[in-house]
Amino acid sequence: MTTKSAFSKAFLDQVQAVLLADKEKLEAELGKFTTQSQHTNGDYDATFPEYGDESDENAREIADYTTNKSLEITLENALRDVNKSLKRIAEGTYGICKYCDKPIDEKRLLARPTSGSCVDCKKALTDEL
């Protein structure tokens, strides 16, 4: 059973505003070099650049596509985390550690609004204890 968030409405509104701004920024960045997948919601596909038919242009196309593909994956993951956090706010479960079901410290959430785990659980997961 998931614990309900005990944070104030003002705090949740503040975090939600940050998350919505991040979402807008991530979607705009993805829009510069990707198209949104028609088959999967929230999935983007890097577009293959067309610079010409010369071998150096073809090499540049491949290099740019490879760079854009890895950037696409990074931005998609960040956008997924933002959307999950917004969903948790809407459900009333934001700020609750998904591992121990205890509240995540406000300072951690302000520093990283997409955090889904408390510091202790994150340390345990990454063997930092």
N, C-alpha and C positions, 0 to 999 in steps of 0.2 A: 504494500500500500504506500502510495507516494504522499508525503507530507505537503500540506498547502503552504505557500509562501507567506511569511510573516512580515514582509517588508512594507513600508508605508507606500501609499499611493503616489506620493510625491517622488519617492525614490524610484519606484517602478516607471513612472512617467518620464523621469530623467533618463533612465537606462533605455527605455523604449525609443526616445527621441534620438539617442546616440545610435542605436541599432538601425533605426529607419534611415538615418543619414548614411551609415555604413552600407546598407543595402542599396541605396540609390547610387552611391559612389561605385560599388562593385559592379552593379548592372551596367552603369555607364562605361566603365573600363572594359567589361566583357563585350559591350556593343561596338567597341572600336575595331575589333579584329575577329569577332565570332558572329555566328548566326545562332538563334535559339532553335533547338531541336524541335521538330514538329511531332516527334514520336514520344519524347520523354519530357515531362514538365521539369523545369529547373536544370535541364542539360543544355550545354552550349557546344557548338562545333567550331573549331578554329577554321577560318577560311584560308584556302591555299592561295598565296599571292601570285600574280602574273606579271613578271617583269620583262619577258621577252623570250626568244628562242635560242639565244646564244648560250654557250656552255657556262660562262661566268654568271649569267642571269639565272640560269637553271639552278646553279649551285647556291646562289643567294636566296632563291625561292625556297629551296629545301631547308637552308639554315634558318631563315625567318619563320617558316612553318614549324620547325622543330622547337624553336624558342617560344613561339606563340602557343603551341600545344601544351608545353609544360606550364606556362603562365596561365593558360585556360584552366588547367586542372587545379592549380593553386587558388585561383580566384573563385572557381566553382565550389571548392571545399570551404572557403571562407564564407561565401554566400549561403551555403547549406547550414553552416553553424549559426549564422545570423538568423536565418529563417527558423531554425529549431528554437533559438532563444526567444524570438518573437512569439512562437507558438506556445512556449512554456509560460510566457507572460500572460497570454490570452487564457490559458488553462488554469492559471493561478499556482503553478508549480515552479516558477522561475526562482533561481537562487537556492534550490535544494539539491544537495549532492546526489548524483544518480547512483552512487555506490553505498553510502552510509545513511542516506536519507536525512542528513542533518543540514542546517542552514550554512550556506557559503558566506564567508565574511564579506561585508559590503565593500571593503577596500579592494578585495580581489575582484569583485564584480565591476567596480569602477575602473580598475586597471585593465581588465579583460572581460568585457560584458558577455562574451560567449562561453564563459567557463561553465562547465557542467559538473565539475567536481571540486570538492574542498581541497585545500592545500595538503592536508594530511593524506587523503586518498591519492592525490596526484603524486605525492612523494613516494607512497607505497607502490604505486603502479610503475614508477620509473626507477625503483630501487634506490632511492636517495636517503633512506633511513639509516 
